[in-house]
Amino acid sequence: MATNAALAPAEKTLLGHPRGLFILFFAEMWERFSYYGMRALLILYLTKHWLFSDGDASLTYGAYTSLVYITPVLGGYLADRYLGQRKAVLFGGIVIAIGHFLMTFEGSGGQGDPTISIFWLALAFIIVGTGFLKGNISVIVGKLYPRTDVRRDGAYTIFYMGINLGSFIGVLIAGYLGEVYGWKYGFGAAGVGMLLGLVVFVLGKPLLMGRAEPPSVEALSRRVAGVPVEYIIYALSLASIGLIWALVQFQEVVGTLLLVSGLALLGYILYIAHMKLTREERHRIYAIAFLLLLQPLFWGLFEQHGAGLTLFTDRYVDRNILGFEVPASLFNSVNAAFIILLAPLFAWLWTSLGRRGMEPSTPAKFGLALVQIGFSFLVLVWGTQAAGIENATPVIYIFLLYLLATTGELCLSPVGLSAMNRLAPWHMAGLIMGAWFFATAGGNFMAGIISAAAGAENAENGGGKELYLQVWTTVGWIAVGIGVLVLVVAPLVKKLMHLDTLRDDERMAGEAELAEPIAPSPNTKGETVRGEA
């Protein structure tokens, strides 16, 4: 049976946090280097190299990024049940690296070029690999801390800073190489980044203190038809690349898949909540469901950064800065730069307010996030109109949009990661984290739809710029309005979280069956949570 963390060594810290946090920080930094470096180029690559229309390119972008966030549901389940998070992350990283290197086969361009089949295959590799890596590395962060530890939100914010440091460097290097020297150089740089992430993760294994290992070594090594279950999982996962290769090319199927499987996933989680969990645990699942339902709107606007906003910046913004015309893809690094600057401030702010019992509740933070992401696009619209619709939009409004989007993101994304891990039963940690990313997938697909609706070919007489502003005005006000409503109901949702009864040593339903004891920690007396006011 698994010892998992039962025999873990005493915690050693760095800057007040477990040293394993910083291994995960750097591993995720390089993985995000690869993902965001490639993402910054994707919409431009589709329109300029493969010659997709704006609408088709936006839908392809939305299908790809949504599938990237769907697959962590299955990857989280397999890690919870069989692989453990460490093995899942390692396997996923290898598959992602293969996908990035396949992206370097660009051919001559145009949709008639047979090389485009390799492009679809590359996307499929990255999607499947991310399914194993993305959610599970976030789960490992939570496993380094007691459930009531006031450092948790701060830890996820530090981890989130690593994500964005990788994003910042990746966009600058891969984006610049791709737009200036050739697409294959940008995508190749992304592959190198993923390999560096794998090296850091493998070397840092001891610092994870055994808290991400398989729940049952016997179950994983059990043979079926003479083959260990672990190898069967890897083989079936690689075989699924063929299915993803087909899905990413038929975006309407992805939309239907999102709707049907999303309802099924929510139903499954609620079924477990009603049949297998206690009253307080069930209420926490309700709070989780509420937070998950807010995600698509936020990410639908946020992911405009890599879709419609990149095209808008390329065509309608004065990108001349200090005499240098900045490539449009490089503006994707602005969000990451703001994260790096502001994440330490937010980490300190949440921890400081938490110790004083003044921290806004998690649902209140989500409401603030929606208000800010809505206003970010309204500011761009107002600034463009003030400058004159016939003139190039001043670049300052792009920076203001990213600033507001970033402060909104810091109120939602790292906080949400922490909430999923804190509120979920331990034996459902990977599934709930996968559901978090699944909800993000809905937002990414919505981003493609919004971007496609604002596509230049949908506007008559060269009115593409006006159409972007019309669409963003509508969705911007919708986000602000919903954000205000969330702030109003936040106290009710907070009650469902039952933070006063959350214990470091509480055993969640199903743990006995999984033989997965909770890691010992310095604080096992069951003190109540402080912080969320």
C-alpha positions in Angstrom: 0.0 0.0 0.0 1.0 3.6 -0.5 2.9 5.3 2.2 2.6 8.5 0.0 3.6 11.1 2.6 3.3 9.1 5.8 7.0 8.6 6.0 7.9 12.1 4.6 10.8 13.9 6.2 10.4 16.9 8.4 9.7 20.0 6.4 12.6 22.3 5.5 11.7 25.7 4.4 13.1 28.5 2.1 11.7 32.0 2.6 9.1 30.5 4.9 7.9 28.0 2.4 8.7 24.3 1.7 11.7 24.0 -0.6 9.7 21.8 -2.9 7.5 24.8 -3.8 10.5 26.4 -5.6 11.2 23.2 -7.5 7.6 23.3 -8.7 8.0 27.1 -9.4 10.9 26.5 -11.8 9.5 23.4 -13.4 6.2 25.2 -14.1 8.1 28.3 -15.2 9.8 26.4 -18.1 6.6 24.5 -19.0 4.8 27.8 -19.2 7.7 29.2 -21.2 6.9 26.6 -23.8 3.1 27.0 -23.7 2.9 30.8 -23.8 5.7 31.2 -26.2 3.8 29.0 -28.7 0.4 30.6 -27.8 1.7 34.1 -28.6 2.5 33.0 -32.1 -0.5 30.7 -32.8 -3.1 33.1 -34.0 -0.6 34.9 -36.2 0.8 31.6 -37.5 -2.7 30.5 -38.5 -3.6 33.7 -40.3 -0.2 34.5 -41.9 1.3 31.1 -42.6 -1.6 28.7 -43.0 -3.8 31.5 -44.4 -6.8 30.9 -42.2 -9.5 33.6 -42.1 -9.8 35.5 -38.9 -13.0 33.6 -37.9 -11.5 30.1 -38.7 -8.2 31.0 -37.0 -10.1 32.2 -33.9 -12.2 29.1 -33.7 -9.1 26.9 -34.1 -7.4 28.9 -31.4 -10.4 28.4 -29.1 -10.7 24.7 -29.8 -7.0 24.1 -29.1 -6.8 26.1 -25.9 -10.1 24.6 -24.6 -8.9 21.1 -25.3 -5.7 22.0 -23.4 -7.9 22.7 -20.4 -10.3 19.7 -20.8 -7.7 17.0 -20.7 -6.6 17.7 -17.1 -9.9 16.2 -15.9 -8.8 12.8 -17.1 -5.2 13.4 -16.2 -6.2 14.3 -12.7 -8.4 11.2 -12.3 -5.6 8.9 -13.5 -3.1 10.6 -11.1 -5.5 10.3 -8.2 -6.4 6.7 -8.9 -3.2 5.2 -10.3 -0.1 7.2 -11.3 0.3 9.8 -8.5 0.9 13.4 -9.5 4.7 13.1 -10.0 4.6 10.4 -12.6 1.7 12.1 -14.4 3.7 15.4 -14.6 6.8 13.7 -15.9 4.9 11.7 -18.6 3.0 14.8 -19.6 6.1 16.9 -19.9 7.7 14.4 -22.3 4.7 14.3 -24.6 4.5 18.1 -24.6 8.1 18.4 -25.6 7.5 16.1 -28.6 4.6 18.2 -29.7 6.6 21.5 -29.6 9.4 20.0 -31.7 6.8 18.7 -34.3 5.7 22.3 -34.6 9.0 23.1 -36.3 7.8 21.3 -39.4 6.1 24.3 -41.1 6.3 23.4 -44.8 5.6 26.0 -47.4 2.3 27.3 -45.9 -1.3 27.5 -47.0 -4.0 25.0 -46.2 -3.2 22.9 -49.3 0.2 22.1 -47.9 0.2 18.4 -46.7 2.6 19.5 -43.8 -0.5 20.9 -42.1 -1.3 17.4 -40.9 1.9 17.5 -38.9 0.8 20.8 -37.4 -2.5 19.2 -36.2 -0.5 16.3 -34.8 1.8 18.6 -32.9 -1.2 20.3 -31.3 -2.6 16.9 -30.3 0.6 16.0 -28.6 0.7 19.2 -26.6 -3.0 18.8 -25.6 -2.6 15.3 -24.3 0.7 16.1 -22.5 -0.8 19.2 -20.9 -3.7 17.0 -19.6 -1.2 15.1 -17.5 0.9 18.0 -16.4 -1.1 21.1 -15.8 -3.6 20.2 -13.1 -1.3 17.7 -11.3 1.6 20.1 -10.8 -0.9 22.5 -9.1 -2.1 19.7 -6.9 1.4 19.0 -5.7 1.7 22.6 -4.5 -1.3 22.1 -2.2 0.1 18.8 -0.9 3.1 20.6 0.5 0.9 22.5 3.0 -1.6 21.7 5.8 -5.1 22.4 4.8 -5.6 25.4 7.2 -2.2 26.9 6.6 -2.5 30.7 6.1 0.5 30.4 3.7 -1.5 28.6 1.1 -2.9 31.5 -1.0 0.6 33.1 -0.8 2.2 29.9 -1.9 -0.1 29.6 -4.9 0.6 33.2 -5.8 4.3 32.6 -5.7 3.8 29.5 -7.8 1.7 31.7 -10.2 4.5 34.1 -10.4 6.7 31.3 -11.7 4.1 30.6 -14.3 4.2 34.1 -15.5 8.0 34.5 -15.4 8.0 31.6 -17.8 5.3 33.2 -19.9 7.2 36.5 -20.0 10.5 35.0 -21.1 8.8 32.6 -23.5 6.8 35.2 -25.3 9.8 37.5 -25.7 12.1 34.8 -27.0 9.7 32.5 -28.9 7.6 35.4 -30.1 10.5 37.4 -31.3 12.3 34.4 -33.0 9.0 33.3 -34.6 8.0 36.7 -36.1 11.4 38.0 -37.0 13.5 34.9 -38.0 10.9 32.2 -38.8 8.1 30.3 -37.1 10.1 27.1 -36.6 12.7 29.0 -34.5 10.0 30.3 -32.2 8.4 26.9 -31.8 11.7 25.2 -31.4 12.6 27.5 -28.5 9.3 26.5 -26.8 10.4 22.8 -27.0 13.7 23.6 -25.4 11.9 25.4 -22.6 9.8 22.3 -21.9 12.9 20.1 -21.8 14.5 22.4 -19.2 11.3 22.1 -17.1 11.6 18.4 -17.1 15.2 18.5 -16.0 14.3 20.7 -13.0 11.4 18.5 -12.0 13.4 15.3 -12.1 16.4 16.7 -10.2 14.0 18.2 -7.6 12.1 15.0 -6.8 13.6 14.6 -3.2 12.2 18.0 -2.2 8.7 16.9 -2.9 9.0 14.7 0.3 7.1 11.8 -1.3 3.8 13.7 -1.3 3.0 13.1 -5.0 3.6 9.4 -5.4 1.1 6.7 -6.6 -1.7 5.9 -4.1 -1.0 2.2 -4.5 2.2 0.8 -5.9 0.5 -2.7 -6.1 -2.4 -1.4 -8.2 -0.1 0.5 -10.6 2.2 -2.5 -11.1 -0.6 -5.1 -11.4 -0.5 -6.8 -14.8 -3.3 -7.0 -17.3 -2.6 -9.5 -20.2 1.0 -9.5 -18.9 1.4 -5.7 -19.1 1.7 -3.5 -16.0 -1.2 -1.1 -15.6 1.2 1.9 -15.6 2.4 1.0 -19.2 -1.2 0.4 -20.3 -2.1 3.9 -19.2 0.8 5.4 -21.1 -0.1 3.4 -24.2 -3.7 4.4 -24.2 -2.8 8.0 -23.6 -0.6 8.0 -26.7 -3.3 6.3 -28.7 -5.7 9.1 -27.7 -3.6 11.6 -29.7 -5.3 10.3 -32.8 -8.7 11.3 -31.4 -7.4 14.7 -30.4 -5.8 15.1 -33.9 -9.3 14.8 -35.4 -11.1 16.9 -32.8 -8.9 19.9 -33.1 -9.7 20.2 -36.8 -13.5 20.1 -36.2 -14.2 23.0 -33.8 -18.0 22.6 -33.7 -17.5 19.1 -32.3 -15.3 20.5 -29.5 -18.1 22.9 -28.5 -20.6 20.1 -28.3 -18.1 18.0 -26.3 -17.6 20.8 -23.9 -21.3 21.2 -23.2 -22.1 17.5 -22.9 -19.0 16.4 -20.9 -19.2 19.6 -18.7 -22.7 18.7 -17.6 -21.7 15.1 -17.1 -18.7 16.1 -15.0 -20.7 18.4 -12.9 -23.4 15.7 -12.4 -20.7 13.2 -11.4 -19.2 15.6 -8.8 -22.6 16.4 -7.4 -23.5 12.7 -7.3 -20.4 12.0 -5.2 -21.2 14.9 -3.0 -24.7 13.6 -2.2 -23.9 9.9 -1.9 -20.5 9.8 -0.3 -19.7 13.0 1.5 -20.8 14.5 4.8 -23.0 17.6 5.0 -20.2 20.0 5.4 -18.1 18.4 2.6 -21.2 18.5 0.4 -21.6 22.2 1.0 -18.0 22.8 0.1 -18.6 21.0 -3.2 -21.5 23.5 -3.8 -19.2 26.4 -3.2 -16.7 24.8 -5.6 -19.4 24.5 -8.3 -20.3 28.2 -7.9 -16.7 29.2 -8.4 -16.3 26.9 -11.4 -19.4 28.4 -13.1 -17.8 31.9 -13.0 -14.7 30.9 -14.8 -15.9 30.8 -18.5 -16.9 34.5 -18.6 -13.6 35.6 -17.0 -11.4 33.5 -19.3 -13.6 34.2 -22.3 -12.5 37.8 -22.0 -9.0 37.1 -20.7 -8.1 34.8 -23.6 -8.8 37.5 -26.1 -5.2 38.4 -25.3 -3.9 35.6 -27.5 -6.8 35.7 -30.0 -8.7 38.8 -31.1 -6.6 41.3 -29.1 -3.4 40.1 -30.8 -5.0 40.6 -34.2 -6.3 44.0 -33.1 -2.9 45.0 -31.9 -1.3 43.8 -35.1 -3.6 45.8 -37.3 -5.0 48.8 -35.4 -2.5 49.8 -32.7 0.4 52.2 -32.9 3.2 49.8 -31.9 6.0 52.2 -32.3 7.9 52.4 -28.9 11.1 54.5 -28.7 11.5 54.3 -32.5 11.1 50.5 -32.6 7.9 48.8 -34.0 7.2 46.0 -31.5 5.9 42.8 -33.0 2.3 42.1 -32.0 3.0 38.8 -30.4 5.4 40.4 -27.9 2.5 42.3 -26.2 1.4 38.9 -24.8 4.3 39.3 -22.4 2.9 42.4 -20.8 0.4 40.5 -18.7 3.2 38.2 -17.4 5.4 41.2 -16.6 2.7 42.8 -14.5 2.1 39.4 -12.7 5.8 39.3 -11.9 5.7 42.8 -10.5 2.4 42.5 -8.7 2.3 38.8 -7.5 4.6 39.4 -4.5 2.4 42.3 -3.5 -0.7 40.2 -3.7 0.9 37.3 -1.9 1.9 39.7 1.0 -1.5 41.3 0.9 -3.6 38.1 1.2 -1.3 36.7 4.0 -1.2 40.0 5.9 -5.0 40.5 5.7 -5.5 36.8 6.5 -3.5 37.0 9.8 -5.7 40.0 10.8 -9.0 38.3 9.8 -9.7 40.9 7.1 -9.0 39.0 3.9 -11.8 39.1 1.3 -13.5 35.8 0.9 -12.7 33.6 -2.2 -16.1 34.3 -3.9 -15.6 38.1 -3.2 -12.2 37.9 -4.9 -13.9 36.3 -7.9 -16.4 39.1 -8.1 -13.6 41.7 -8.0 -11.9 39.7 -10.8 -14.9 39.9 -13.1 -15.4 43.6 -12.5 -11.7 44.2 -13.4 -11.6 42.1 -16.5 -14.8 43.8 -17.8 -13.4 47.3 -17.2 -10.1 46.3 -18.9 -11.8 46.1 -22.3 -14.1 49.1 -21.6 -10.9 51.2 -21.0 -9.5 50.1 -24.4 -12.8 50.9 -26.1 -13.0 54.3 -24.5 -9.4 55.1 -25.2 -9.7 54.1 -28.9 -12.8 56.2 -29.3 -11.2 59.2 -27.6 -8.2 59.0 -30.0 -10.5 58.8 -33.0 -11.7 55.6 -34.7 -9.9 56.5 -37.9 -6.5 56.8 -36.1 -4.3 54.1 -34.7 -5.1 53.3 -31.1 -2.4 54.6 -28.7 -0.4 51.8 -27.2 -0.9 53.1 -23.7 -4.5 51.6 -23.7 -3.1 48.2 -24.5 -0.9 48.5 -21.4 -3.9 49.7 -19.3 -6.0 46.7 -20.5 -3.3 44.3 -19.4 -2.8 46.0 -16.1 -6.5 45.7 -15.2 -6.7 42.1 -16.6 -3.7 41.2 -14.4 -5.1 42.5 -11.2 -8.3 40.7 -12.0 -6.3 37.5 -12.7 -4.5 37.7 -9.4 -7.9 37.9 -7.6 -9.1 34.7 -9.4 -6.6 32.3 -10.8 -4.1 31.6 -7.9 -6.9 32.1 -5.4 -9.0 29.6 -7.2 -6.2 27.0 -7.4 -5.8 27.3 -3.7 -9.6 27.1 -3.0 -10.0 24.0 -5.2 -7.2 22.2 -3.3 -8.3 23.4 0.1 -12.0 22.7 -0.2 -11.9 19.4 -2.2 -11.9 16.0 -0.3 -8.4 14.7 -0.5 -9.3 11.7 -2.6 -11.0 14.0 -5.2 -8.1 16.5 -5.3 -7.0 15.7 -8.9 -10.6 15.4 -10.2 -11.6 18.8 -8.7 -8.4 20.5 -10.0 -9.2 18.9 -13.4 -12.8 20.4 -13.2 -11.2 23.8 -12.5 -9.2 23.5 -15.7 -12.3 22.1 -17.5 -14.2 25.3 -16.6 -11.2 27.3 -17.9 -11.6 25.3 -21.1 -15.1 26.6 -21.5 -13.7 30.1 -21.3 -11.1 29.4 -23.9 -13.7 28.1 -26.3 -15.8 31.2 -25.6 -12.8 33.4 -26.3 -12.6 31.8 -29.8 -16.3 32.5 -30.4 -16.0 36.1 -29.2 -12.9 36.6 -31.4 -14.5 35.0 -34.4 -17.6 37.3 -33.9 -15.3 40.3 -34.1 -13.3 39.0 -37.1 -12.6 41.5 -39.8 -14.3 39.5 -42.5 -17.6 39.8 -40.5 -17.5 43.6 -40.9 -18.5 45.4 -44.0 -16.6 48.2 -45.7 -13.4 47.8 -43.7 -15.3 48.2 -40.4 -13.3 45.5 -38.5 -12.1 47.9 -35.9 -15.5 49.2 -35.0 -16.8 45.6 -34.8 -14.1 44.7 -32.2 -15.1 47.7 -30.1 -18.8 46.8 -30.3 -18.3 43.2 -29.2 -15.9 44.1 -26.4 -18.2 46.8 -25.1 -21.1 44.3 -24.8 -19.1 41.5 -23.1 -17.2 44.1 -20.9 -20.4 45.4 -19.4 -21.8 41.9 -18.9 -18.7 40.9 -16.9 -18.9 44.0 -14.8 -22.6 43.4 -14.0 -22.1 39.7 -13.1 -19.1 40.7 -11.0 -21.2 43.1 -8.9 -23.9 40.4 -8.4 -21.2 37.9 -7.2 -20.0 40.5 -4.6 -23.5 40.7 -3.3 -23.9 36.9 -2.8 -20.3 36.3 -1.7 -21.2 36.1 2.0 -23.7 33.3 1.4 -21.3 31.3 -0.7 -18.6 31.7 2.0 -21.0 30.1 4.5 -21.1 27.0 2.3 -17.3 26.7 2.6 -17.5 25.9 6.4 -14.0 27.3 7.0 -14.5 27.2 10.7 -14.6 23.4 10.7 -11.9 22.8 8.2 -9.2 20.7 9.9 -5.6 19.9 9.0 -6.1 16.3 10.2 -9.7 15.7 8.9 -10.1 12.5 7.0 -12.2 12.8 3.9 -14.7 10.3 2.7 -13.2 7.5 0.7 -9.7 7.9 2.1 -9.7 4.5 3.7 -10.6 2.8 0.4 -7.7 4.6 -1.3 -5.2 3.9 1.5 -4.0 7.5 1.1 -3.3 9.0 4.5 -2.9 12.8 4.8 0.6 14.0 5.1 1.8 14.8 8.7 2.4 18.5 9.2 3.7 20.8 11.9 0.1 21.7 12.7 -2.2 18.8 13.4 -4.3 20.1 16.2 -7.2 21.1 14.0 -7.1 24.8 14.4 -9.7 26.7 12.5 -8.9 28.8 9.5 -8.2 32.5 9.9 -8.2 34.9 7.1 -11.3 34.9 4.9 -13.5 37.7 6.1 
